[in-house]
């Protein structure tokens, strides 16, 4: 990539951080953004705080007193989607990029690369790898990272864990945008509690936008550090995937349906097994086959990377699949009984 673009040529850029209860990481993330090699007068940082119950807002306010590029906004909606939408409404940059509050940025060129790649590749959307390999990951988090990068733990059509340099569909990993695209396709849909970024990117793909991804844009997210938190995260994703499919039926993919069908069949066989020996036998075969497959994949991951993470890997896969399916099905049930989010126009 040519680095000939001078500071004078760089566009105004807004970084939006949708945050809630991020006191553990927000100082580190903000510091990495403030240390970016980007013209001071062309950088704006908007932190949209979802009424955090910890010291997140206090930490941001403290840092903002020393740097006038930071703006702290109150997000009464509390969700990531309302934070993103609020940030877009207040952004003044020609380019808008999003960074979560628990992001590790390992270089000071991310924003410069963002501006230059968008110009050189002639795109209005940039995707980026969002790896889970942060330096302070513990053994469980390292296992989560490897499981999520594996085809068994993540969709094959996603580029979010890919290191490729290529033009791609923006749907799975768009993260930086020219400001004008929001005027064309609209802001984030605040009815989403998760997957609001995927929904916006799906609309961009439908509108004919293409994206470019590059390892020069990579950032790193801190994985969840317990089975409970991982389940909650993936359950939210499952809910978001149902809402996405309800609003955009054509977005429904095989990768989305597999964990849903799996959980549905498990539940059906489990209930039926109380009345049928055949159902009980089928349940045993299904669970046995599934466990064997996850163990086989886990052995492969542990052999290639770190043997001592093996005990965590099978139950991590189980957590991912069951949470995604459960979240999707729970939102389906809520919609059937009239308690789900409506997308009627």
N, C-alpha and C positions, 0 to 999 in steps of 0.2 A: 504494500500500500504506500502510495506517495505521501510523504510528510511535508510537502512543500507549502501547504496552507499556513499562512501567517496568522498571528493573533488578530491582526486587523481584519482578516477575512472570516474569522470564526463567527457563527451566528450566536444570538442570545439563546441560552439554554436553561430550561427549568428542570430541576430534579424534584420529583414529588415522592415523599415518603409517607405511605399510609401506615399508621402505627397504633398499637394499643398494648399497654403493659409490656414495653420493651426496655425497661430500665437496665437490664443486664447487658444489652448490646448497643443501645442507641448512641452512646457516646463514641464508641469505636466506629460505628457506621458513619456518623456525621463527620468525625475527624478525617476519615478516609476521603470523603467527598470534598471537604474544605481544603485538603492537601492536593487535590487534582491540579494538574498543570493546565489551567484554563483561565482566560482573562477574568480578573476579579469583577470587572464591571459588566461582564456578559454572562454571569452565572447567578441564578436565583434558586434558592432551596426552600421548598414548602413542606413543612411537616404538618400533616393533618392527623391530629391526635383524637382517638375515639374515646375521650373521657377516661383516660387510664386511671386505674385504681392504685398504681404504684408511682414511682418518682419520674416516670417518662417525661411528662410535661415540664416538671421542674428542671430536669437535666437539660432539655432543649432550650428552655428559657435562659438558663445560666450560660449556655454556649452562645445563644443569640445575642447576648449583651456584649460579646466580644467580636461579633461578626455580623454586619448589617445585611448580609446576603440571606440570612435565615429568617423565615416567617413561620410562626406557629399559629395554626388554625384549629379551632375547636370543631370536632366532628360529632355532633349530637346523635347521628345515626349509628355511630360506633363500628360499623362494618367496614371492611376493606373497600367495598364498592362505593359506599357513600364518601369515603375518604378520597378515593381516586377522582370521583366526579367533582367533589369540592375543590380538589387541587387543580383540575383542568379549568374550572370556572375562574380561578384566581391567577392562573399562570400567565406570564407575559412573554415567555420564551418562544422563539421560532421553532425550536425543537423541545419536545416534552419527553422526559424519560422517567421511569419508575424504579425505585429502589426500596426494598422492604427494610424494616428497622433492624432485622437480624441478619444483615448481609455483610459478608467479608469481601472487601475489595483489595486485591493484592498488588495493585500498581497505580501510578498517578496519571495514567494516560487514557483511562476508560472514557472520559467525556470527550477528550480530543479525538479519539478513535471513532466515537459515535458521530461527531459532527463531520469528520472527514469521510468516513465510509458512506454516510447518507448522501453526501455530495458526489463522491466518485462513482458509486454504484447506481446513482440516479433513482433512488427509492424514497418513498415517504414513510416506510416502516422498516425498523431493524429488529430482527430477532437476536437472541443471544443464548449461549449456553449458561445454564444456572445449576452448577454442580453442587454437591453436598459435601465436598471434601475440605472442610475448614481445618486450620492447623490444630485447634484445641479439641477436636472430636475425641470422645472416649471410645472404648471398644464397641459398645452398643451402637453408637452413632456411626461408626465406620461400617458396621454391618448393615445399618439402614441405607447408607450411601451406596454400597455395592448392590444391595437388593433392588433399590430403586432404579439403578442404571441397567439392571439386567432385564432382558425381554420379558421374563416372568413377572417382574415387578413394576413394569411401566409399558405404556402403549408403544407399539412398533412404529406408529405413524407420527410420533412426537420427536421433535428435534431439540428438546430442552436439555438433554444430557449428551448431545452430540458435539464433537469437535470439528465438524466439517466447515468448510468455507464455501458457501454456495447460496444461490437464490433459492428461497424456500417459500412454501405456503405460510402465511403469517399466523395461522390458526393456533398452533401449539405453543409458540414462544415469542410472539411480538412483545416488545418492551419499550421501544423508543419510537416517537411519532413526530412527523411534521404537524405543526399546530392546526393547519387547515383541514386535516382529515376529520377532525371532530365536528367541523361545520358541515361536512358532507354526510357522515354516517351517524352522527349523534354522539352523546357522551356515554359514560358507563351506565348500565342498567342497574339501578340501586335496589332492584328486587332480588338481586343475587347476593347470597352470603358467602359464596365461593364460586370460582370459575367465571367471575365477571370479566377477567382479562381474556379468557378463552372466548367468551361471548362477543366481546368487542372485536377481537381478532377474526372471528368467524364472519362478522358483518363486513370487515375490511376485505376478506377473501372473496366474499360474495360480490363486493363492489368492484372487484378486479385488481385490487392492490396486490403487489408481490412484495416480498421481504428479502432481506439479505442477512445471513448469519455468519459469524466469524468468531474464532477463539479469542481474537483481540478484544472482544466485548464480554468475555466471561466474567461472571461474578459467582460467589459461593455463599450458599445458604446453610445455616446451622440446622442439622436434622433434629427431629424430635428425639428426646433422650429417655423415653420410656414407652412401653407398649400402650399404656393408657393414652398418652398424648398423641402417639402415632395413630391409634384407632380414631380418636376424636378428629384429627386432621383429615384422614382419608374418608371418614364418614361425612364430613362437610363437603369434601370433593364429590362424593357420591350424590349428595343432595343437589349440589351445583350441576352435576352432569344430567340429572333428571330435569332440572329447570331449563337447562340448555336444550335438551331434546324436546321439551314441551314447547319452547318458544321457536326452535328451529328443528323440526323433525328430521331434516336432511343431515343434521350434524351427528345423528345416532350412528355409531360405528360398531363393528364386531368387538373391538377392544373394550368398549364401554359395556356391551351386553354380556360378555363372558362371565365376569364376577357376579352380575345380577342373576343370570340363569343358574349359576353354580349355587348361590345362596338359596334361591327359590327351590331348586331341586332338593337340596339338603333339608330344608324346612319341610317340604312335602313328604319326603321319605321318612324323616324323623317322626312326624305325626302319624303317618301310615303304618310305621313299624309297630305301633301299639296294637294294631288290629290285623297285621299281615306279616307272616313269616317271610314271605317273598320280599316285601318292602324292607324288612330288617336286613335280609341278606344283601339286597342291592345297596342299601346304605353302607353296609360294611365294605363291600367291594369299592364303592365310590370313594369313601374316606381313605381306604387303604391305598388305592391308586393315586389319589391326590397327595397323600403324605409321601408316598414313594417318589413322585415327581419332584416335589419341593425339596426332599432330601437329596435327590440326585443333582439338582441345580445348586443346592447349597454346598455340596461336596466340591463341585467344580469351582465355585467362587472362592471357597476357603483354600483350595489347593493352589489357585492362581495368586491369591493375595495374602491372607493371614489365617492360618489354621485355627487359632484359638477363637475366632469369631463364629466358627461353625455352629455351636449350640444355639446362638441367637437367630441364625438365618431362617431355618424352617418356620419358627413361630412368627418371625417378621413377615414372611410371605403370607402366612395364614391371616395375620392381622390386616395386611394391605387388602387382600382379596375380600375377606368377610366385611371389612369396614366399607369398602366401595359398594359392594352389593347391598349391604344393609342400609346405607345412606340413601341409595337410589330407591330401594323398595319402600323405605319409610316415607319418603316424600311422595311416592306414587300413592301410597295408602292415604296420606293426608289430602292429596288432590281428589281422590275418589270420594272421600267423605266431606269434601268441600272446605278443607282447612289449609290446602296448599296455596301457593302463590299463583295468582291468575295472570295470564298473558293475553287476555281478550282485548282486542283493540276497540 
